Amino acid sequence: MPLIFFLFLLISAAATISSVSATDHIVGANRGWNPGMNYTLWANNQTFYVNDLISFRYQKTQYNVFEVNQTGYDNCTTDSAVGNWSSGKDFILLDKAKRYYFICGNGGCFQGMKVSVLVHPLPPPPSSSAAATDGVSKPNSAAARAQRSGLTESLCLGLWIGWIWLGSGWI
């Protein structure tokens, strides 16, 4: 009887654990942050959510990254910079639902090294009634990512604890 009660508690606890996995969007994909790229096209093929990362990979002796406002973006100026990075492997947290503007401040902006991304708020998880009427969730939506992530973590946690507990001879 204690075993059944413990397993019930374990499954209940595992079912309540959920987390949202963030996506790391590497600017320019395998070509990185370099002149001559169409970063508008790249950004339009991405969906950004709050707490995702945007990563810039480049030669740190040649380029850098500045976060600017729209005027700085349009005019390729860093006067309005709210952040700057120069490590060559920059990971920037997109922590607000808004439009972000990034440029290269070493003159690369005039050669196309600028990108604007729109960050969306995370959608609320689907309610059980919405899931029943919908029947289908989009496989790449943030809600679907969160649901899969939480389910996977719960299953792994339950199996791991069960293996430790049962496999260790405690029973």
C-alpha positions as CSV (number, residue, x, y, z in Angstrom):
1,M,0.0,0.0,0.0
2,P,2.8,2.6,0.8
3,L,4.3,1.8,-2.7
4,I,1.0,2.6,-4.5
5,F,0.6,5.9,-2.4
6,F,4.2,6.9,-3.2
7,L,3.8,6.2,-6.9
8,F,0.6,8.2,-6.9
9,L,2.4,11.1,-5.3
10,L,5.3,10.8,-7.7
11,I,3.1,10.8,-10.8
12,S,1.1,13.7,-9.5
13,A,4.2,15.7,-8.8
14,A,5.7,14.9,-12.2
15,A,2.5,15.8,-14.0
16,T,2.5,19.3,-12.5
17,I,6.1,20.1,-13.5
18,S,6.3,22.1,-16.7
19,S,8.7,24.6,-18.2
20,V,9.0,26.4,-21.5
21,S,12.1,25.8,-23.5
22,A,13.6,28.9,-25.1
23,T,14.9,28.9,-28.7
24,D,18.3,30.2,-29.6
25,H,18.0,32.0,-32.9
26,I,21.5,32.2,-34.6
27,V,21.5,35.3,-36.8
28,G,22.3,34.3,-40.4
29,A,22.2,30.6,-39.4
30,N,25.5,28.9,-40.6
31,R,26.7,32.1,-42.4
32,G,26.6,34.2,-39.2
33,W,26.8,38.0,-38.8
34,N,28.6,39.1,-42.0
35,P,28.1,41.7,-44.7
36,G,26.0,40.9,-47.8
37,M,23.4,38.9,-46.0
38,N,19.6,39.5,-46.2
39,Y,18.9,39.6,-42.5
40,T,15.3,40.8,-43.1
41,L,14.6,37.6,-45.0
42,W,16.2,35.6,-42.2
43,A,14.2,37.3,-39.5
44,N,10.9,36.9,-41.4
45,N,11.5,33.2,-41.4
46,Q,11.8,33.1,-37.6
47,T,9.2,33.3,-34.8
48,F,10.5,35.0,-31.7
49,Y,8.9,34.6,-28.2
50,V,9.7,36.3,-24.9
51,N,12.8,34.6,-23.3
52,D,14.2,33.3,-26.6
53,L,17.8,34.2,-27.3
54,I,19.2,35.8,-30.4
55,S,22.8,34.9,-31.1
56,F,25.4,36.7,-33.2
57,R,28.5,34.8,-34.4
58,Y,31.2,36.9,-36.1
59,Q,34.9,37.8,-36.2
60,K,35.3,39.9,-33.1
61,T,38.2,41.9,-34.5
62,Q,36.0,43.0,-37.4
63,Y,32.4,43.4,-36.3
64,N,30.2,44.0,-33.2
65,V,26.5,44.3,-32.3
66,F,24.6,47.3,-31.0
67,E,21.0,47.3,-29.9
68,V,19.5,50.6,-31.1
69,N,16.1,52.2,-31.6
70,Q,14.3,52.4,-35.0
71,T,16.0,55.7,-35.9
72,G,19.5,54.2,-35.2
73,Y,18.5,51.2,-37.2
74,D,17.2,53.3,-40.2
75,N,20.2,55.6,-40.2
76,C,22.9,53.1,-39.1
77,T,23.9,55.2,-36.1
78,T,24.8,54.0,-32.6
79,D,23.8,57.3,-30.9
80,S,20.7,55.6,-29.5
81,A,22.4,52.4,-28.4
82,V,20.9,50.6,-25.4
83,G,23.4,47.7,-25.5
84,N,26.5,46.6,-27.3
85,W,28.4,43.4,-27.6
86,S,31.8,42.5,-29.1
87,S,32.7,38.9,-28.0
88,G,32.1,37.3,-31.4
89,K,29.7,34.9,-29.8
90,D,27.0,37.1,-28.3
91,F,23.8,35.6,-26.7
92,I,21.1,38.3,-26.1
93,L,18.0,37.5,-24.1
94,L,14.8,38.8,-25.7
95,D,13.0,39.4,-22.4
96,K,10.2,41.7,-23.6
97,A,7.4,41.5,-26.2
98,K,8.5,44.3,-28.5
99,R,10.5,45.0,-31.7
100,Y,14.2,44.9,-31.3
101,Y,16.7,46.6,-33.6
102,F,20.4,45.4,-33.9
103,I,23.1,46.8,-36.1
104,C,26.9,46.5,-36.6
105,G,28.5,49.6,-35.4
106,N,31.8,49.2,-37.3
107,G,30.3,50.3,-40.6
108,G,28.9,46.9,-41.4
109,C,25.3,48.3,-41.1
110,F,25.8,50.2,-44.4
111,Q,26.6,46.8,-46.0
112,G,23.4,45.2,-44.7
113,M,24.5,44.1,-41.2
114,K,21.3,45.0,-39.4
115,V,18.3,43.0,-38.3
116,S,15.0,43.9,-36.7
117,V,13.0,41.2,-34.9
118,L,9.5,41.2,-33.4
119,V,9.2,39.3,-30.2
120,H,5.8,37.9,-29.3
121,P,4.4,37.2,-25.8
122,L,4.2,33.6,-24.9
123,P,0.7,32.3,-25.5
124,P,-1.1,30.9,-22.5
125,P,-1.2,27.1,-22.3
126,P,-4.3,25.6,-23.9
127,S,-7.1,24.9,-21.5
128,S,-8.6,21.4,-21.4
129,S,-11.8,22.7,-23.0
130,A,-9.9,24.5,-25.8
131,A,-7.8,21.4,-26.5
132,A,-11.0,19.3,-26.7
133,T,-12.7,21.6,-29.2
134,D,-9.5,22.4,-31.1
135,G,-8.2,18.8,-31.2
136,V,-5.0,20.0,-32.9
137,S,-2.2,22.2,-31.8
138,K,0.4,23.6,-34.1
139,P,3.6,21.5,-33.6
140,N,6.0,24.5,-33.6
141,S,4.0,27.0,-31.5
142,A,5.3,28.1,-28.2
143,A,2.4,26.5,-26.4
144,A,3.1,23.2,-28.1
145,R,6.8,23.5,-27.3
146,A,6.0,24.1,-23.6
147,Q,3.5,21.2,-23.5
148,R,6.0,18.8,-25.1
149,S,8.8,20.0,-22.9
150,G,6.8,19.7,-19.7
151,L,5.6,16.2,-20.6
152,T,9.0,15.0,-21.6
153,E,10.6,16.3,-18.4
154,S,7.8,14.8,-16.3
155,L,8.2,11.4,-17.9
156,C,12.0,11.5,-17.5
157,L,11.8,12.6,-13.9
158,G,9.3,9.8,-13.1
159,L,11.3,7.1,-14.8
160,W,14.5,8.3,-13.2
161,I,13.1,8.3,-9.7
162,G,11.3,5.0,-10.3
163,W,14.5,3.4,-11.5
164,I,16.5,4.7,-8.6
165,W,13.9,3.7,-6.1
166,L,13.0,0.3,-7.5
167,G,16.4,-0.6,-8.8
168,S,18.2,0.2,-5.6
169,G,16.5,-2.5,-3.6
170,W,14.5,-0.1,-1.4
171,I,11.6,-2.4,-2.0
